[in-house]
Each structure stands twice: as C-alpha cells, then as structure tokens.
Amino acid sequence: MLIPLLLTVSAAAQEVEAIDQADQGVAEVDEATEIGGGMASYYGNELAGNRTASGERFDPAQLTAAHRTLPFGSMVRVTNTSNGDSVVVRINDRGPFSHGRVIDVSHAAAREIGMHRSGTARVKLALLSDD
C-alpha cells in the first residue's frame, strides 16, 4: 500500500517543481517529434575542413550531424539510450553510409553524449520544431 502513495507524492512533487520552474522563467522543453533511432557513429577529426553536402566546411567542434533524408538545417535531439545524455545537433551533411547507422554526429556532439570513446552508440532521435 505504500507504493501507490509514494508514486502519488512523487507525481505531485514533479508538478510543483514544474510550476516553480515556470514561475522562475525557466524555458519549457522544445516541442519535438520522435523520429526513431538506431546506431550512431561520429566523424573523425581527419575530416575537418572538408566540404559537407550542404556546402559548409566540416568543423568537429560544432554540434552538427549527417542524416540521409532530413533537410539541411534541421535541429535534432540525439539521446544516448545507455546513459540518457542528449545533445541537439544541426543537420548539415548526408550520411551515414555505413550499414546499420542512422546518424553521424560531430566529435563535439559525440563527447556531449558520451560516445567519443566507443565510437558508436544506440540513440533515439527527435526532430525539434521550428517554433
């Protein structure tokens, strides 16, 4: 009987916290549409300076990514499912071209979500709205 009561208190506490954050002017979470997921990899630093499919130069220090079909300029939240860390990247290239991969992120983005050592991670993707 304690478990339902604890869950109720927890939900109420979360509502109060959300109201407090709104009162303090904390920005609300961006509207996002889940667009699936899969395996992600990241671009190596050796590609720095090369032109991306959008025409800009690749900079490993920027939060950018390659996706096969999303329009250039799309903002995507990439969440590492193993640790819950997420990063918002801007699509500026096409790829990945490795079988089984859904997105290639920059080195900076890989560091943000804790995949820079392993090279790959299982991720969820969410397309952020333009609002």
N, CA, C and O atoms as CSV, one atom per row, in Angstrom:
chain,resi,resn,atom,element,x,y,z
A,1,MET,N,N,0.809,-1.202,0.000
A,1,MET,CA,C,0.000,0.000,0.000
A,1,MET,C,C,0.851,1.264,0.000
A,1,MET,O,O,0.364,2.333,-0.366
A,2,LEU,N,N,2.075,1.162,0.392
A,2,LEU,CA,C,2.939,2.333,0.395
A,2,LEU,C,C,3.348,2.767,-1.002
A,2,LEU,O,O,3.519,3.959,-1.254
A,3,ILE,N,N,3.503,1.832,-1.898
A,3,ILE,CA,C,3.987,2.161,-3.227
A,3,ILE,C,C,3.051,3.126,-3.950
A,3,ILE,O,O,3.538,4.134,-4.462
A,4,PRO,N,N,1.726,2.884,-4.028
A,4,PRO,CA,C,0.862,3.858,-4.704
A,4,PRO,C,C,0.923,5.238,-4.060
A,4,PRO,O,O,0.881,6.250,-4.760
A,5,LEU,N,N,1.020,5.287,-2.764
A,5,LEU,CA,C,1.097,6.566,-2.074
A,5,LEU,C,C,2.386,7.284,-2.444
A,5,LEU,O,O,2.368,8.488,-2.702
A,6,LEU,N,N,3.495,6.572,-2.475
A,6,LEU,CA,C,4.772,7.184,-2.849
A,6,LEU,C,C,4.754,7.687,-4.279
A,6,LEU,O,O,5.297,8.753,-4.571
A,7,LEU,N,N,4.135,6.930,-5.175
A,7,LEU,CA,C,4.035,7.368,-6.564
A,7,LEU,C,C,3.198,8.633,-6.675
A,7,LEU,O,O,3.516,9.524,-7.463
A,8,THR,N,N,2.135,8.717,-5.893
A,8,THR,CA,C,1.280,9.901,-5.900
A,8,THR,C,C,2.044,11.113,-5.397
A,8,THR,O,O,1.953,12.193,-5.981
A,9,VAL,N,N,2.787,10.943,-4.331
A,9,VAL,CA,C,3.573,12.055,-3.792
A,9,VAL,C,C,4.626,12.479,-4.804
A,9,VAL,O,O,4.854,13.672,-5.006
A,10,SER,N,N,5.267,11.508,-5.440
A,10,SER,CA,C,6.301,11.806,-6.418
A,10,SER,C,C,5.726,12.610,-7.589
A,10,SER,O,O,6.333,13.591,-8.020
A,11,ALA,N,N,4.564,12.204,-8.104
A,11,ALA,CA,C,3.931,12.917,-9.213
A,11,ALA,C,C,3.552,14.333,-8.794
A,11,ALA,O,O,3.735,15.280,-9.559
A,12,ALA,N,N,3.028,14.474,-7.593
A,12,ALA,CA,C,2.656,15.803,-7.099
A,12,ALA,C,C,3.895,16.677,-6.943
A,12,ALA,O,O,3.858,17.865,-7.266
A,13,ALA,N,N,4.984,16.107,-6.456
A,13,ALA,CA,C,6.219,16.869,-6.289
A,13,ALA,C,C,6.751,17.329,-7.641
A,13,ALA,O,O,7.268,18.440,-7.759
A,14,GLN,N,N,6.628,16.477,-8.666
A,14,GLN,CA,C,7.082,16.853,-10.002
A,14,GLN,C,C,6.239,18.005,-10.545
A,14,GLN,O,O,6.775,18.912,-11.181
A,15,GLU,N,N,4.932,17.980,-10.303
A,15,GLU,CA,C,4.064,19.057,-10.771
A,15,GLU,C,C,4.446,20.372,-10.103
A,15,GLU,O,O,4.514,21.407,-10.765
A,16,VAL,N,N,4.694,20.338,-8.799
A,16,VAL,CA,C,5.088,21.545,-8.073
A,16,VAL,C,C,6.408,22.072,-8.620
A,16,VAL,O,O,6.563,23.276,-8.822
A,17,GLU,N,N,7.361,21.170,-8.862
A,17,GLU,CA,C,8.658,21.590,-9.401
A,17,GLU,C,C,8.495,22.233,-10.769
A,17,GLU,O,O,9.135,23.245,-11.056
A,18,ALA,N,N,7.639,21.656,-11.626
A,18,ALA,CA,C,7.404,22.212,-12.950
A,18,ALA,C,C,6.790,23.606,-12.846
A,18,ALA,O,O,7.158,24.504,-13.603
A,19,ILE,N,N,5.852,23.790,-11.909
A,19,ILE,CA,C,5.230,25.103,-11.713
A,19,ILE,C,C,6.267,26.095,-11.211
A,19,ILE,O,O,6.303,27.236,-11.671
A,20,ASP,N,N,7.113,25.675,-10.268
A,20,ASP,CA,C,8.168,26.548,-9.754
A,20,ASP,C,C,9.115,26.972,-10.860
A,20,ASP,O,O,9.499,28.140,-10.927
A,21,GLN,N,N,9.499,26.049,-11.727
A,21,GLN,CA,C,10.400,26.385,-12.822
A,21,GLN,C,C,9.740,27.372,-13.772
A,21,GLN,O,O,10.389,28.305,-14.247
A,22,ALA,N,N,8.448,27.174,-14.054
A,22,ALA,CA,C,7.734,28.086,-14.944
A,22,ALA,C,C,7.674,29.483,-14.327
A,22,ALA,O,O,7.820,30.483,-15.030
A,23,ASP,N,N,7.461,29.549,-13.018
A,23,ASP,CA,C,7.403,30.836,-12.334
A,23,ASP,C,C,8.753,31.547,-12.363
A,23,ASP,O,O,8.805,32.777,-12.362
A,24,GLN,N,N,9.841,30.785,-12.389
A,24,GLN,CA,C,11.175,31.374,-12.390
A,24,GLN,C,C,11.646,31.710,-13.793
A,24,GLN,O,O,12.771,32.177,-13.969
A,25,GLY,N,N,10.806,31.481,-14.795
A,25,GLY,CA,C,11.169,31.826,-16.161
A,25,GLY,C,C,12.049,30.786,-16.837
A,25,GLY,O,O,12.696,31.098,-17.837
A,26,VAL,N,N,12.094,29.565,-16.325
A,26,VAL,CA,C,12.882,28.518,-16.954
A,26,VAL,C,C,12.198,28.138,-18.255
A,26,VAL,O,O,10.985,27.931,-18.290
A,27,ALA,N,N,12.979,28.047,-19.325
A,27,ALA,CA,C,12.421,27.734,-20.640
A,27,ALA,C,C,11.784,26.349,-20.633
A,27,ALA,O,O,12.296,25.415,-20.016
A,28,GLU,N,N,10.660,26.237,-21.330
A,28,GLU,CA,C,10.000,24.948,-21.442
A,28,GLU,C,C,10.774,24.081,-22.426
A,28,GLU,O,O,11.551,24.580,-23.240
A,29,VAL,N,N,10.548,22.778,-22.337
A,29,VAL,CA,C,11.201,21.838,-23.237
A,29,VAL,C,C,10.692,22.082,-24.653
A,29,VAL,O,O,9.494,22.280,-24.861
A,30,ASP,N,N,11.604,22.068,-25.631
A,30,ASP,CA,C,11.223,22.266,-27.022
A,30,ASP,C,C,10.248,21.190,-27.466
A,30,ASP,O,O,10.333,20.038,-27.040
A,31,GLU,N,N,9.310,21.589,-28.338
A,31,GLU,CA,C,8.410,20.617,-28.932
A,31,GLU,C,C,9.247,19.737,-29.840
A,31,GLU,O,O,10.054,20.242,-30.621
A,32,ALA,N,N,9.066,18.437,-29.749
A,32,ALA,CA,C,9.858,17.511,-30.550
A,32,ALA,C,C,8.996,16.364,-31.028
A,32,ALA,O,O,8.020,15.984,-30.382
A,33,THR,N,N,9.374,15.816,-32.177
A,33,THR,CA,C,8.712,14.657,-32.746
A,33,THR,C,C,9.723,13.516,-32.801
A,33,THR,O,O,10.754,13.618,-33.466
A,34,GLU,N,N,9.418,12.436,-32.100
A,34,GLU,CA,C,10.314,11.274,-32.130
A,34,GLU,C,C,10.371,10.751,-33.565
A,34,GLU,O,O,9.336,10.563,-34.204
A,35,ILE,N,N,11.585,10.520,-34.066
A,35,ILE,CA,C,11.734,10.042,-35.441
A,35,ILE,C,C,12.506,8.728,-35.499
A,35,ILE,O,O,13.121,8.402,-36.514
A,36,GLY,N,N,12.469,7.983,-34.408
A,36,GLY,CA,C,13.106,6.676,-34.406
A,36,GLY,C,C,14.474,6.708,-33.773
A,36,GLY,O,O,14.776,7.570,-32.947
A,37,GLY,N,N,15.284,5.776,-34.163
A,37,GLY,CA,C,16.610,5.675,-33.595
A,37,GLY,C,C,17.361,4.523,-34.202
A,37,GLY,O,O,16.938,3.943,-35.203
A,38,GLY,N,N,18.475,4.197,-33.593
A,38,GLY,CA,C,19.334,3.135,-34.094
A,38,GLY,C,C,20.756,3.402,-33.643
A,38,GLY,O,O,20.981,3.987,-32.584
A,39,MET,N,N,21.700,2.978,-34.438
A,39,MET,CA,C,23.111,3.161,-34.102
A,39,MET,C,C,23.642,4.463,-34.702
A,39,MET,O,O,23.384,4.795,-35.859
A,40,ALA,N,N,24.390,5.183,-33.871
A,40,ALA,CA,C,25.037,6.419,-34.308
A,40,ALA,C,C,26.541,6.204,-34.290
A,40,ALA,O,O,27.062,5.377,-33.542
A,41,SER,N,N,27.217,6.959,-35.122
A,41,SER,CA,C,28.673,6.989,-35.109
A,41,SER,C,C,29.078,8.448,-35.200
A,41,SER,O,O,28.222,9.328,-35.284
A,42,TYR,N,N,30.389,8.713,-35.184
A,42,TYR,CA,C,30.794,10.108,-35.314
A,42,TYR,C,C,31.935,10.265,-36.296
A,42,TYR,O,O,32.722,9.347,-36.530
A,43,TYR,N,N,31.999,11.467,-36.866
A,43,TYR,CA,C,33.043,11.829,-37.819
A,43,TYR,C,C,34.368,11.967,-37.086
A,43,TYR,O,O,34.429,12.525,-35.990
A,44,GLY,N,N,35.401,11.468,-37.685
A,44,GLY,CA,C,36.731,11.661,-37.114
A,44,GLY,C,C,37.265,13.039,-37.427
A,44,GLY,O,O,36.820,13.683,-38.378
A,45,ASN,N,N,38.213,13.493,-36.635
A,45,ASN,CA,C,38.818,14.808,-36.834
A,45,ASN,C,C,39.553,14.922,-38.163
A,45,ASN,O,O,39.800,16.028,-38.643
A,46,GLU,N,N,39.905,13.786,-38.761
A,46,GLU,CA,C,40.629,13.819,-40.035
A,46,GLU,C,C,39.802,14.416,-41.167
A,46,GLU,O,O,40.351,14.770,-42.210
A,47,LEU,N,N,38.492,14.532,-40.976
A,47,LEU,CA,C,37.623,15.124,-41.999
A,47,LEU,C,C,37.453,16.635,-41.822
A,47,LEU,O,O,36.756,17.275,-42.610
A,48,ALA,N,N,38.075,17.200,-40.811
A,48,ALA,CA,C,37.960,18.646,-40.558
A,48,ALA,C,C,38.366,19.432,-41.790
A,48,ALA,O,O,39.397,19.164,-42.408
A,49,GLY,N,N,37.540,20.405,-42.135
A,49,GLY,CA,C,37.824,21.270,-43.273
A,49,GLY,C,C,37.229,20.794,-44.578
A,49,GLY,O,O,37.104,21.584,-45.513
A,50,ASN,N,N,36.857,19.525,-44.675
A,50,ASN,CA,C,36.217,19.022,-45.896
A,50,ASN,C,C,34.836,19.644,-46.036
A,50,ASN,O,O,34.194,19.985,-45.043
A,51,ARG,N,N,34.388,19.788,-47.267
A,51,ARG,CA,C,33.045,20.311,-47.518
A,51,ARG,C,C,31.992,19.256,-47.194
A,51,ARG,O,O,32.147,18.082,-47.528
A,52,THR,N,N,30.914,19.697,-46.537
A,52,THR,CA,C,29.783,18.813,-46.289
A,52,THR,C,C,28.840,18.899,-47.482
A,52,THR,O,O,29.053,19.721,-48.373
A,53,ALA,N,N,27.817,18.078,-47.515
A,53,ALA,CA,C,26.846,18.103,-48.611
A,53,ALA,C,C,26.109,19.434,-48.690
A,53,ALA,O,O,25.619,19.806,-49.757
A,54,SER,N,N,26.023,20.157,-47.575
A,54,SER,CA,C,25.355,21.462,-47.586
A,54,SER,C,C,26.269,22.562,-48.118
A,54,SER,O,O,25.819,23.682,-48.358
A,55,GLY,N,N,27.540,22.251,-48.300
A,55,GLY,CA,C,28.491,23.223,-48.834
A,55,GLY,C,C,29.376,23.872,-47.796
A,55,GLY,O,O,30.371,24.503,-48.151
A,56,GLU,N,N,29.045,23.738,-46.523
A,56,GLU,CA,C,29.890,24.346,-45.493
A,56,GLU,C,C,31.048,23.421,-45.147
A,56,GLU,O,O,31.009,22.227,-45.445
A,57,ARG,N,N,32.056,23.965,-44.530
A,57,ARG,CA,C,33.213,23.165,-44.109
A,57,ARG,C,C,32.889,22.445,-42.808
A,57,ARG,O,O,32.262,23.011,-41.912
A,58,PHE,N,N,33.327,21.184,-42.712
A,58,PHE,CA,C,33.100,20.411,-41.503
A,58,PHE,C,C,34.024,20.888,-40.399
A,58,PHE,O,O,35.234,21.007,-40.592
A,59,ASP,N,N,33.439,21.162,-39.238
A,59,ASP,CA,C,34.189,21.571,-38.049
A,59,ASP,C,C,33.826,20.617,-36.924
A,59,ASP,O,O,32.693,20.642,-36.441
A,60,PRO,N,N,34.768,19.768,-36.491
A,60,PRO,CA,C,34.467,18.789,-35.442
A,60,PRO,C,C,34.037,19.414,-34.119
A,60,PRO,O,O,33.445,18.734,-33.280
A,61,ALA,N,N,34.328,20.704,-33.920
A,61,ALA,CA,C,33.979,21.378,-32.666
A,61,ALA,C,C,32.541,21.889,-32.654
A,61,ALA,O,O,32.050,22.313,-31.608
A,62,GLN,N,N,31.863,21.855,-33.791
A,62,GLN,CA,C,30.471,22.305,-33.869
A,62,GLN,C,C,29.522,21.140,-33.616
A,62,GLN,O,O,29.884,19.982,-33.825
A,63,LEU,N,N,28.307,21.446,-33.164
A,63,LEU,CA,C,27.302,20.417,-32.903
A,63,LEU,C,C,26.482,20.194,-34.164
A,63,LEU,O,O,25.380,20.722,-34.314
A,64,THR,N,N,27.052,19.391,-35.074
A,64,THR,CA,C,26.419,19.117,-36.360
A,64,THR,C,C,26.337,17.616,-36.581
A,64,THR,O,O,26.915,16.829,-35.831
A,65,ALA,N,N,25.594,17.225,-37.642
A,65,ALA,CA,C,25.423,15.797,-37.919
A,65,ALA,C,C,25.055,15.574,-39.376
A,65,ALA,O,O,24.657,16.492,-40.093
A,66,ALA,N,N,25.202,14.322,-39.786
A,66,ALA,CA,C,24.789,13.884,-41.117
A,66,ALA,C,C,23.614,12.928,-40.962
A,66,ALA,O,O,23.624,12.042,-40.107
A,67,HIS,N,N,22.603,13.121,-41.802
A,67,HIS,CA,C,21.432,12.238,-41.839
A,67,HIS,C,C,21.075,12.038,-43.304
A,67,HIS,O,O,21.281,12.929,-44.128
A,68,ARG,N,N,20.546,10.878,-43.621
A,68,ARG,CA,C,20.269,10.557,-45.030
A,68,ARG,C,C,19.176,11.412,-45.652
A,68,ARG,O,O,19.275,11.770,-46.826
A,69,THR,N,N,18.126,11.752,-44.890
A,69,THR,CA,C,16.947,12.370,-45.517
A,69,THR,C,C,16.477,13.681,-44.913
A,69,THR,O,O,15.779,14.434,-45.592
A,70,LEU,N,N,16.825,13.990,-43.673
A,70,LEU,CA,C,16.327,15.225,-43.058
A,70,LEU,C,C,16.881,16.446,-43.788
A,70,LEU,O,O,18.028,16.428,-44.234
A,71,PRO,N,N,16.087,17.499,-43.916
A,71,PRO,CA,C,16.556,18.714,-44.595
A,71,PRO,C,C,17.734,19.356,-43.853
A,71,PRO,O,O,17.825,19.301,-42.627
A,72,PHE,N,N,18.632,19.965,-44.636
A,72,PHE,CA,C,19.730,20.703,-44.024
A,72,PHE,C,C,19.156,21.798,-43.127
A,72,PHE,O,O,18.163,22.439,-43.472
A,73,GLY,N,N,19.782,22.001,-41.990
A,73,GLY,CA,C,19.314,22.994,-41.037
A,73,GLY,C,C,18.369,22.433,-39.987
A,73,GLY,O,O,18.080,23.107,-38.998
A,74,SER,N,N,17.879,21.204,-40.183
A,74,SER,CA,C,17.000,20.586,-39.182
A,74,SER,C,C,17.744,20.439,-37.864
A,74,SER,O,O,18.929,20.105,-37.836
A,75,MET,N,N,17.031,20.694,-36.777
A,75,MET,CA,C,17.606,20.523,-35.446
A,75,MET,C,C,17.074,19.222,-34.866
A,75,MET,O,O,15.864,18.999,-34.815
A,76,VAL,N,N,17.998,18.359,-34.425
A,76,VAL,CA,C,17.636,17.028,-33.960
A,76,VAL,C,C,18.248,16.794,-32.584
A,76,VAL,O,O,19.436,17.036,-32.369
A,77,ARG,N,N,17.418,16.318,-31.654
A,77,ARG,CA,C,17.942,15.913,-30.349
A,77,ARG,C,C,18.349,14.451,-30.453
A,77,ARG,O,O,17.533,13.593,-30.791
A,78,VAL,N,N,19.615,14.172,-30.160
A,78,VAL,CA,C,20.168,12.820,-30.201
A,78,VAL,C,C,20.390,12.389,-28.751
A,78,VAL,O,O,21.127,13.044,-28.014
A,79,THR,N,N,19.757,11.295,-28.343
A,79,THR,CA,C,19.853,10.816,-26.965
A,79,THR,C,C,20.509,9.447,-26.938
A,79,THR,O,O,20.036,8.510,-27.582
A,80,ASN,N,N,21.597,9.333,-26.192
A,80,ASN,CA,C,22.284,8.067,-25.996
A,80,ASN,C,C,21.417,7.239,-25.050
A,80,ASN,O,O,21.208,7.627,-23.901
A,81,THR,N,N,20.915,6.106,-25.525
A,81,THR,CA,C,19.986,5.318,-24.708
A,81,THR,C,C,20.672,4.616,-23.539
A,81,THR,O,O,20.001,4.219,-22.587
A,82,SER,N,N,21.984,4.455,-23.590
A,82,SER,CA,C,22.656,3.752,-22.492
A,82,SER,C,C,22.885,4.634,-21.273
A,82,SER,O,O,22.960,4.131,-20.152
A,83,ASN,N,N,22.997,5.958,-21.478
A,83,ASN,CA,C,23.240,6.831,-20.327
A,83,ASN,C,C,22.235,7.982,-20.206
A,83,ASN,O,O,22.260,8.710,-19.213
A,84,GLY,N,N,21.360,8.161,-21.188
A,84,GLY,CA,C,20.351,9.209,-21.139
A,84,GLY,C,C,20.845,10.587,-21.528
A,84,GLY,O,O,20.055,11.530,-21.558
A,85,ASP,N,N,22.132,10.734,-21.828
A,85,ASP,CA,C,22.667,12.040,-22.232
A,85,ASP,C,C,22.165,12.395,-23.619
A,85,ASP,O,O,22.043,11.530,-24.486
A,86,SER,N,N,21.869,13.689,-23.829
A,86,SER,CA,C,21.385,14.115,-25.138
A,86,SER,C,C,22.069,15.404,-25.559
A,86,SER,O,O,22.617,16.143,-24.741
A,87,VAL,N,N,22.018,15.649,-26.871
A,87,VAL,CA,C,22.604,16.836,-27.472
A,87,VAL,C,C,21.728,17.225,-28.656
A,87,VAL,O,O,21.138,16.366,-29.312
A,88,VAL,N,N,21.649,18.517,-28.923
A,88,VAL,CA,C,20.916,18.994,-30.094
A,88,VAL,C,C,21.936,19.324,-31.174
A,88,VAL,O,O,22.867,20.097,-30.950
A,89,VAL,N,N,21.747,18.725,-32.352
A,89,VAL,CA,C,22.652,18.931,-33.478
A,89,VAL,C,C,21.888,19.523,-34.655
A,89,VAL,O,O,20.668,19.394,-34.757
A,90,ARG,N,N,22.631,20.170,-35.536
A,90,ARG,CA,C,22.065,20.724,-36.771
A,90,ARG,C,C,22.520,19.843,-37.925
A,90,ARG,O,O,23.708,19.547,-38.055
A,91,ILE,N,N,21.573,19.421,-38.766
A,91,ILE,CA,C,21.906,18.578,-39.909
A,91,ILE,C,C,22.541,19.448,-40.996
A,91,ILE,O,O,21.940,20.414,-41.465
A,92,ASN,N,N,23.792,19.081,-41.394
A,92,ASN,CA,C,24.462,19.843,-42.439
A,92,ASN,C,C,25.152,18.938,-43.462
A,92,ASN,O,O,25.904,19.417,-44.311
A,93,ASP,N,N,24.891,17.619,-43.378
A,93,ASP,CA,C,25.559,16.695,-44.291
A,93,ASP,C,C,24.670,15.486,-44.546
A,93,ASP,O,O,23.683,15.273,-43.842
A,94,ARG,N,N,25.019,14.701,-45.548
A,94,ARG,CA,C,24.324,13.463,-45.874
A,94,ARG,C,C,25.147,12.288,-45.373
A,94,ARG,O,O,26.376,12.345,-45.321
A,95,GLY,N,N,24.462,11.245,-45.013
A,95,GLY,CA,C,25.112,10.047,-44.490
A,95,GLY,C,C,24.292,9.598,-43.304
A,95,GLY,O,O,23.220,10.159,-43.078
A,96,PRO,N,N,24.713,8.660,-42.564
A,96,PRO,CA,C,25.936,7.881,-42.743
A,96,PRO,C,C,25.758,6.844,-43.837
A,96,PRO,O,O,24.640,6.467,-44.188
A,97,PHE,N,N,26.872,6.396,-44.362
A,97,PHE,CA,C,26.833,5.419,-45.441
A,97,PHE,C,C,27.251,4.038,-44.969
A,97,PHE,O,O,27.334,3.110,-45.773
A,98,SER,N,N,27.515,3.888,-43.674
A,98,SER,CA,C,27.794,2.580,-43.091
A,98,SER,C,C,26.479,1.868,-42.828
A,98,SER,O,O,25.528,2.473,-42.333
A,99,HIS,N,N,26.423,0.597,-43.154
A,99,HIS,CA,C,25.209,-0.198,-42.965
A,99,HIS,C,C,24.813,-0.215,-41.484
A,99,HIS,O,O,25.652,-0.429,-40.609
A,100,GLY,N,N,23.523,0.015,-41.219
A,100,GLY,CA,C,23.005,-0.075,-39.864
A,100,GLY,C,C,23.129,1.194,-39.043
A,100,GLY,O,O,22.726,1.198,-37.880
A,101,ARG,N,N,23.666,2.265,-39.594
A,101,ARG,CA,C,23.802,3.522,-38.864
A,101,ARG,C,C,22.701,4.482,-39.299
A,101,ARG,O,O,22.316,4.509,-40.468
A,102,VAL,N,N,22.191,5.280,-38.339
A,102,VAL,CA,C,21.108,6.223,-38.656
A,102,VAL,C,C,21.577,7.669,-38.671
A,102,VAL,O,O,20.938,8.514,-39.298
A,103,ILE,N,N,22.684,7.974,-37.992
A,103,ILE,CA,C,23.177,9.343,-37.934
A,103,ILE,C,C,24.670,9.324,-37.631
A,103,ILE,O,O,25.157,8.469,-36.890
A,104,ASP,N,N,25.386,10.280,-38.216
A,104,ASP,CA,C,26.788,10.534,-37.882
A,104,ASP,C,C,26.826,11.898,-37.219
A,104,ASP,O,O,26.333,12.875,-37.783
A,105,VAL,N,N,27.399,11.976,-36.044
A,105,VAL,CA,C,27.491,13.255,-35.338
A,105,VAL,C,C,28.932,13.743,-35.329
A,105,VAL,O,O,29.856,12.964,-35.560
A,106,SER,N,N,29.122,15.012,-35.066
A,106,SER,CA,C,30.467,15.578,-34.956
A,106,SER,C,C,31.140,15.076,-33.678
A,106,SER,O,O,30.491,14.517,-32.794
A,107,HIS,N,N,32.453,15.288,-33.603
A,107,HIS,CA,C,33.193,14.865,-32.415
A,107,HIS,C,C,32.674,15.582,-31.168
A,107,HIS,O,O,32.553,14.970,-30.106
A,108,ALA,N,N,32.369,16.869,-31.291
A,108,ALA,CA,C,31.849,17.632,-30.142
A,108,ALA,C,C,30.531,17.038,-29.652
A,108,ALA,O,O,30.318,16.916,-28.446
A,109,ALA,N,N,29.644,16.667,-30.577
A,109,ALA,CA,C,28.358,16.070,-30.198
A,109,ALA,C,C,28.580,14.696,-29.565
A,109,ALA,O,O,27.898,14.334,-28.606
A,110,ALA,N,N,29.524,13.941,-30.096
A,110,ALA,CA,C,29.826,12.616,-29.538
A,110,ALA,C,C,30.303,12.734,-28.098
A,110,ALA,O,O,29.943,11.913,-27.255
A,111,ARG,N,N,31.104,13.744,-27.815
A,111,ARG,CA,C,31.583,13.961,-26.446
A,111,ARG,C,C,30.425,14.301,-25.520
A,111,ARG,O,O,30.379,13.832,-24.383
A,112,GLU,N,N,29.491,15.112,-25.998
A,112,GLU,CA,C,28.343,15.531,-25.185
A,112,GLU,C,C,27.497,14.345,-24.720
A,112,GLU,O,O,26.949,14.361,-23.618
A,113,ILE,N,N,27.394,13.320,-25.563
A,113,ILE,CA,C,26.541,12.183,-25.202
A,113,ILE,C,C,27.344,10.955,-24.786
A,113,ILE,O,O,26.784,9.869,-24.631
A,114,GLY,N,N,28.637,11.118,-24.606
A,114,GLY,CA,C,29.462,10.049,-24.064
A,114,GLY,C,C,29.745,8.892,-24.995
A,114,GLY,O,O,29.873,7.753,-24.544
A,115,MET,N,N,29.847,9.164,-26.305
A,115,MET,CA,C,30.165,8.073,-27.234
A,115,MET,C,C,31.499,8.274,-27.938
A,115,MET,O,O,31.827,7.534,-28.865
A,116,HIS,N,N,32.270,9.266,-27.509
A,116,HIS,CA,C,33.516,9.572,-28.205
A,116,HIS,C,C,34.586,8.506,-27.999
A,116,HIS,O,O,35.499,8.392,-28.818
A,117,ARG,N,N,34.498,7.735,-26.939
A,117,ARG,CA,C,35.487,6.659,-26.719
A,117,ARG,C,C,35.121,5.380,-27.474
A,117,ARG,O,O,35.982,4.737,-28.073
A,118,SER,N,N,33.848,5.022,-27.441
A,118,SER,CA,C,33.418,3.781,-28.093
A,118,SER,C,C,33.283,3.942,-29.604
A,118,SER,O,O,33.457,2.979,-30.351
A,119,GLY,N,N,32.974,5.157,-30.056
A,119,GLY,CA,C,32.807,5.399,-31.486
A,119,GLY,C,C,31.393,5.225,-31.989
A,119,GLY,O,O,31.022,5.802,-33.011
A,120,THR,N,N,30.597,4.438,-31.286
A,120,THR,CA,C,29.207,4.237,-31.669
A,120,THR,C,C,28.343,4.173,-30.418
A,120,THR,O,O,28.836,3.937,-29.315
A,121,ALA,N,N,27.056,4.386,-30.610
A,121,ALA,CA,C,26.104,4.265,-29.502
A,121,ALA,C,C,24.716,4.070,-30.075
A,121,ALA,O,O,24.419,4.530,-31.178
A,122,ARG,N,N,23.871,3.392,-29.330
A,122,ARG,CA,C,22.461,3.279,-29.695
A,122,ARG,C,C,21.795,4.578,-29.246
A,122,ARG,O,O,21.962,5.002,-28.103
A,123,VAL,N,N,21.037,5.212,-30.153
A,123,VAL,CA,C,20.447,6.516,-29.868
A,123,VAL,C,C,18.979,6.553,-30.265
A,123,VAL,O,O,18.495,5.746,-31.059
A,124,LYS,N,N,18.286,7.535,-29.670
A,124,LYS,CA,C,16.929,7.910,-30.079
A,124,LYS,C,C,17.060,9.288,-30.712
A,124,LYS,O,O,17.871,10.109,-30.282
A,125,LEU,N,N,16.250,9.531,-31.742
A,125,LEU,CA,C,16.267,10.817,-32.434
A,125,LEU,C,C,14.912,11.504,-32.300
A,125,LEU,O,O,13.863,10.866,-32.380
A,126,ALA,N,N,14.959,12.818,-32.093
A,126,ALA,CA,C,13.726,13.612,-32.043
A,126,ALA,C,C,13.953,14.890,-32.851
A,126,ALA,O,O,14.903,15.631,-32.601
A,127,LEU,N,N,13.085,15.135,-33.805
A,127,LEU,CA,C,13.146,16.339,-34.636
A,127,LEU,C,C,12.502,17.478,-33.875
A,127,LEU,O,O,11.340,17.385,-33.482
A,128,LEU,N,N,13.247,18.554,-33.663
A,128,LEU,CA,C,12.733,19.700,-32.925
A,128,LEU,C,C,11.941,20.607,-33.851
A,128,LEU,O,O,12.274,20.749,-35.028
A,129,SER,N,N,10.899,21.217,-33.322
A,129,SER,CA,C,10.050,22.087,-34.140
A,129,SER,C,C,10.775,23.398,-34.421
A,129,SER,O,O,11.724,23.761,-33.726
A,130,ASP,N,N,10.312,24.098,-35.447
A,130,ASP,CA,C,10.922,25.356,-35.874
A,130,ASP,C,C,10.429,26.553,-35.087
A,130,ASP,O,O,10.890,27.669,-35.328
A,131,ASP,N,N,9.506,26.362,-34.153
A,131,ASP,CA,C,8.865,27.485,-33.444
A,131,ASP,C,C,9.855,28.369,-32.758
A,131,ASP,O,O,9.470,29.351,-32.123
